[in-house]
């Protein structure tokens, strides 16, 4: 086998990695793993362009197609994969049952979503934040009976509501869906 034939086989091998990596990218569920595989895909494409004699295209792919795109995607994924839950400041995270918050964190973590708790001073501020779409849901303690508190969780996004409804097993929580268009609660 001559040297030029072995180079052709190397080019074929590198070119075969492109669709293989693309398939792995499409099949990813975790957005952060998808970012890593997207970076690998860009590196393989840059390598292929360099081997084929297009160093300018390879450099452009490496800088723009890989590094810049990955950075921008990482920022977008990080900022969009958050569920903001509003709570009253006087109740705070300490007052809300650790079991309930742990269960909510487990539910959203399965889908690679972060749970952020945002504190509000008054119930009206909490309701206004939900109406104005500053938060995705609220969790408020109801009733004065300290022996068995009940927490009302209201969600304004139907997808989050269905996700939590399907897996929330806590007997101390009542989950409702708040339709943003007409501000009515639905059990």
N, C-alpha and C positions, 0 to 999 in steps of 0.2 A: 504494500500500500504506500503510495507516494505521500509526500508532505501536504500537497494541495488537497488530496482526497481526505486526509485526516482533519484538515481545517474545515472542509465542507461538513463533515460529520459533527464537528464541534458546533458549527453554526446551526445545524439542524437540531442538535440537542438543546441549545439555548433557545431557539425558536419554539421548540416543543414545550418548554417551560412556561411560555406566555399563556397559552390557553389553559394549561393545568392550574397555574396560579390564579387565573381569572375564575375558574370553576370554584376553587377553594374560597375565593373572595365572596362570590355570590352566595355560597352556602353558609357563611358565617352568621351566627346569631348575635354574638357579642360585638358591639360596635367598636370596641377598643382592639379586639383581635382583627377585625376587618381593616382597621387603620394600619396595623402592622403588615398585614398581607398586601395592602395597597402599596405600601412602601417597597416591599419585596418585588411586586409587579413592576413598579417604576424602575427599580434598580436593574431588573432583568431586561427591560426595554432599553434602558440606557446602555447596558452592556452589549446588547445586540446591535444597536446603532453604531457603537464604537467599533465592534468587530467588522461590521459591514462597510466601514470607511466613512462614516458621517459623524465626526467628532463634535461638530457644532450642534447637531440635533441631539446627540447623546448628552452634551453638557446642558442644553436647554431642558431636556427631559429630566435629568438629575436635579437641576435647580428648581425649575418651575413645577414640572409634573409630579415630582416626588416630594421634595422638601417643603415647598410652599403649600402645595395642596394638602399634605398631611398635617401641617401646622394649622391651616385654616379649618380643616375637617375636625381636628382634635378640639379646637376652641368651640366649634359649633356643637359637637357631640357633648362636650362637657357642660355647656350651658343649657342644652335642651333636655338633658336626661335628669331632670330634677322635678320632684313633686313637693310643692310648697304647702305645708299644712299650718294653718293659723291656730294659735291657742291664746288663751287669756293670760296676761302677764302674772296676775295674782295666783293663777293656778300653775303656770309654768310647766316645764318639762318634768320637774320633780314630782309635782302633784298628779300628773297624768300617770296612770298605772304603767309601771315598767313592762308588765306582760303585754299590755295592749300596744305600746309603742314598739316593743320588740317584735310582736306579730306583724305590725304594719311594715316595719323595716325589712323583715324576712320576705314579705309579699313583694315589695317593690325591688328588693335586691335581686330577686330571681330574674327580673327583667332588666337588670343593670341600671336601675334608676336610684338616685340618691333621695333620701327623705330629709327635707329641711323644715325645722319648726320655727315659725315666726311668731313673736309675741306681740300682742295688742293689749292696750290698757282697758278698753271698754268693749262690751258686746257689739255696740253699734259700729265701732271702728272695724271689728272683725267682720260683721255683715257687709259693711261698705267695701272692704278689701275683697271679699268674695264676689260682690256685685261688679266691682271695677276690674275684676280678673287679675288682681295682684297676687292672689293665692289660688291654689287648686281645690282646697277644701278647708274645713274647720273641724276642730275637735274641742267640744265644750262639755264640762261636767254639769250634769243636770241633777236637780234634787238636793235636798239638805241632809239626807240620810247618809252619814259617814260610814255606816257599817258596810253598805254595798253601793258604791257610787255607780252611776250610769253615765256613760259618755256618749254624746250624740256627735256622730261624724257626718258631715254634709259634704258631698262632692259635687263640683260643677261640671266636670268632664265625664261624659258617659263611659268612655273607655276605662278611665281610672275607677269609676264607680263599679263597673262590672268586674274588673280585675280584683278589687278588694272584696266585693260581695261574694265572689266565688270561693275565696279562701279564708275570709275572716271567720274565726270560730269562737271568738270571745263572747261570753254571755253578758259582759258588762258594757257592750257597745251596741248602739243603734245606728245603722247606716241609712242615709237618705241621699237621694239624687236631687240636686237643685238645678232646674232647667233655667239656664241663663237668659233665655228669650222672654220668659214671663215671670221669673223669680218665684216659682212655686215649687214646693218640696214634694217629692214622690217617694214613698217607701220602697 
